[in-house]
Amino acid sequence: MMRKLLTLAVCGILTMSLGAALADDGKKVTIEGDGLCGKCALGETKECQNVVLVEKDGKKTSYYLEKNEFFKDAHQGLGICTAKKDKPVKVKVTGTCVEKDGKHVLTPTEKITKAD
């Protein structure tokens, strides 16, 4: 009886831990950083793509923005496509972030704006 209870408790703990780990994927975040075109400025993508470079504690992280209704206005309107590495556009983006193929992919859920 005690062995069954212990097994059940361990299974419950493992299930909760796995659920918590999966819940982190796709969480809503707000980032601020340097907005650049993945194709034109960075040479990392085949097509134009908004990329936000965020520096924290001396480490740079690239967030590749999914194309949706907020993408196009920011790409042209904020000047992300024409920005250069040495003169990026400071942007603020809120959306859901997941990891795909080792990259941080952020799907904007609100209008992409210039950062203050």
C-alpha positions as CSV (number, residue, x, y, z in Angstrom):
1,M,0.0,0.0,0.0
2,M,2.8,2.4,0.9
3,R,4.7,1.6,-2.2
4,K,1.7,2.4,-4.4
5,L,1.2,5.7,-2.6
6,L,4.8,6.6,-3.1
7,T,4.7,5.7,-6.8
8,L,1.5,7.7,-7.2
9,A,3.2,10.7,-5.5
10,V,6.3,10.5,-7.7
11,C,4.1,10.3,-10.9
12,G,2.1,13.3,-9.8
13,I,5.3,15.4,-9.1
14,L,6.7,14.4,-12.5
15,T,3.5,15.3,-14.3
16,M,3.3,18.7,-12.6
17,S,7.0,19.4,-13.5
18,L,6.4,18.5,-17.1
19,G,3.3,20.7,-17.3
20,A,5.2,23.7,-15.8
21,A,8.0,23.2,-18.4
22,L,5.6,23.1,-21.3
23,A,3.7,26.1,-20.0
24,D,6.8,28.3,-20.4
25,D,6.7,27.7,-24.1
26,G,4.4,30.3,-25.8
27,K,4.3,32.7,-22.8
28,K,3.5,36.4,-23.4
29,V,6.5,38.7,-23.2
30,T,7.4,42.3,-24.0
31,I,10.8,43.0,-25.4
32,E,12.7,46.2,-26.3
33,G,15.7,46.2,-28.5
34,D,17.2,47.0,-31.9
35,G,14.9,46.4,-34.8
36,L,16.6,45.2,-38.0
37,C,15.7,43.3,-41.2
38,G,16.9,39.7,-41.1
39,K,17.6,39.9,-44.8
40,C,18.7,43.4,-45.6
41,A,20.8,44.3,-42.5
42,L,21.7,40.9,-41.0
43,G,21.9,38.6,-44.0
44,E,20.4,35.8,-42.0
45,T,17.0,35.2,-43.7
46,K,16.0,34.7,-47.4
47,E,13.1,37.1,-47.2
48,C,12.6,40.4,-45.3
49,Q,11.8,39.6,-41.7
50,N,11.6,41.8,-38.6
51,V,14.3,40.8,-36.1
52,V,14.7,42.4,-32.6
53,L,18.1,42.1,-31.0
54,V,17.9,42.3,-27.2
55,E,21.0,42.7,-25.1
56,K,20.8,41.6,-21.5
57,D,23.8,41.1,-19.2
58,G,26.2,41.5,-22.1
59,K,24.5,38.7,-24.1
60,K,22.6,39.4,-27.3
61,T,19.5,37.4,-28.2
62,S,17.8,37.6,-31.6
63,Y,14.0,37.4,-31.7
64,Y,12.6,36.6,-35.2
65,L,9.1,38.1,-35.5
66,E,6.4,36.0,-37.2
67,K,4.6,37.7,-40.1
68,N,1.1,38.7,-39.1
69,E,-1.1,41.8,-39.2
70,F,1.4,43.8,-37.1
71,F,4.5,42.9,-39.2
72,K,4.2,44.8,-42.4
73,D,3.3,48.2,-40.9
74,A,6.4,48.1,-38.6
75,H,8.7,46.7,-41.3
76,Q,8.1,49.7,-43.7
77,G,6.5,52.3,-41.4
78,L,9.1,52.2,-38.6
79,G,12.0,51.8,-41.0
80,I,13.1,48.4,-39.9
81,C,13.8,47.3,-43.5
82,T,16.1,50.2,-44.2
83,A,17.8,50.3,-40.7
84,K,21.5,49.4,-40.6
85,K,23.5,47.4,-38.0
86,D,25.1,50.6,-36.7
87,K,21.9,52.6,-36.8
88,P,19.0,50.2,-35.8
89,V,15.4,51.2,-35.0
90,K,14.7,50.9,-31.2
91,V,11.4,49.0,-31.0
92,K,9.1,47.6,-28.4
93,V,7.2,44.4,-29.1
94,T,4.6,42.4,-27.1
95,G,3.7,38.8,-28.1
96,T,4.1,35.2,-27.5
97,C,7.5,33.6,-27.7
98,V,8.4,30.0,-28.6
99,E,11.6,28.3,-29.6
100,K,11.7,26.9,-33.2
101,D,14.8,25.3,-34.6
102,G,17.0,26.8,-31.9
103,K,15.7,30.3,-32.6
104,H,13.5,32.6,-30.5
105,V,10.3,33.2,-32.5
106,L,8.0,35.9,-31.3
107,T,4.5,36.4,-32.7
108,P,3.4,40.0,-32.1
109,T,0.0,40.3,-30.4
110,E,0.0,44.1,-30.3
111,K,1.2,46.9,-32.6
112,I,5.0,47.1,-32.8
113,T,6.1,50.6,-31.6
114,K,9.2,52.7,-31.3
115,A,10.8,52.4,-27.9
116,D,11.3,55.5,-25.8
